[in-house]
């Protein structure tokens, strides 16, 4: 199992960022990705999901992901986004930056919306 973990600390209101990232189907990628929400807790600012389709555009199988936002008070918040998967058809070293890029771009997009 391959693990990708992206953690970033950002200034801004944690609850607003969770509202944006909590829309787990909001990440748009060219191609079909069927996701199933496994857990969603707006109080704890956590959600988990998995990809269910074998013909997913991403070169992964057995994909699961967890996102946790931790409120740091006046300092802002910490986002930790962790994905677990098996590479499918390509080396692990080629898949990891793709997944990491999705997470970093999602966090950057939320940051841009919240901070203007």
C-alpha positions in Angstrom: 0.0 0.0 0.0 1.3 3.4 -1.0 0.6 6.4 1.3 0.6 10.1 0.4 0.4 12.6 3.2 0.1 16.3 2.7 0.0 18.6 5.7 -0.2 22.4 5.4 -0.8 25.2 7.9 -2.7 28.1 6.6 -4.2 31.4 8.0 -7.9 31.8 7.9 -11.1 30.3 9.3 -10.9 26.5 9.5 -14.7 26.0 9.3 -14.9 27.8 6.0 -12.1 25.7 4.6 -13.8 22.5 5.7 -17.0 23.6 4.0 -15.1 23.9 0.7 -12.9 20.8 1.0 -15.8 18.8 2.6 -17.4 18.8 -0.8 -15.2 15.8 -1.7 -16.7 15.5 -5.2 -15.6 19.1 -5.8 -12.2 18.2 -7.2 -12.5 18.1 -11.0 -10.2 15.8 -13.0 -10.7 15.1 -16.7 -12.2 11.6 -16.6 -14.5 9.4 -14.6 -14.0 9.1 -10.8 -16.7 7.5 -8.7 -16.3 8.3 -5.1 -18.1 7.1 -2.0 -18.3 9.1 1.2 -17.3 6.9 4.1 -17.4 9.5 6.9 -18.3 13.2 7.2 -18.1 15.0 10.5 -18.4 18.8 10.3 -17.9 19.3 14.0 -14.6 17.3 14.1 -13.8 18.7 10.6 -13.0 15.3 9.2 -14.1 13.3 6.2 -13.1 10.0 4.5 -13.9 8.7 1.1 -12.9 6.0 -1.4 -12.8 5.6 -5.1 -15.1 2.8 -6.2 -14.6 2.5 -10.0 -12.0 0.2 -11.4 -11.8 2.3 -14.6 -10.8 5.4 -12.6 -8.8 8.0 -14.6 -6.2 8.0 -11.9 -3.7 5.1 -12.0 -4.7 3.8 -8.6 -6.8 1.0 -7.1 -8.0 0.4 -3.6 -7.9 4.1 -3.0 -9.1 5.6 0.3 -8.5 9.0 1.7 -9.0 11.0 4.9 -8.9 14.7 5.4 -8.7 16.3 8.8 -8.7 20.1 9.5 -7.4 21.2 12.9 -8.3 24.7 14.1 -5.1 26.4 15.4 -7.0 29.4 16.8 -5.5 32.8 15.8 -2.8 31.0 13.8 -5.3 29.6 11.4 -5.7 25.9 10.7 -3.8 22.7 9.7 -5.0 20.5 6.9 -3.8 16.9 6.8 -4.9 14.9 3.7 -3.8 11.3 3.6 -4.4 8.9 0.7 -3.8 5.1 0.6 -3.8 3.2 -2.6 -2.1 0.6 -4.8 -0.5 2.0 -8.0 -2.2 0.6 -11.1 -0.2 0.2 -14.3 2.5 2.7 -13.5 5.4 2.8 -10.9 4.6 4.1 -7.4 7.1 7.0 -8.0 4.9 8.2 -10.9 1.6 8.1 -9.0 2.6 9.7 -5.8 3.2 13.2 -7.3 -0.2 13.0 -9.1 -2.1 12.4 -5.8 0.1 14.9 -3.9 -0.7 17.5 -6.6 -4.4 16.9 -6.3 -4.2 17.4 -2.5 -2.0 20.5 -2.7 -4.2 22.1 -5.5 -7.3 21.4 -3.5 -5.9 23.1 -0.4 -4.6 26.0 -2.5 -8.0 26.4 -4.1 -9.7 26.5 -0.7 -7.1 29.0 0.5 -7.7 31.3 -2.4 -11.5 31.2 -1.9 -11.2 31.9 1.9 -8.5 34.6 1.8 -9.5 36.2 -1.5 
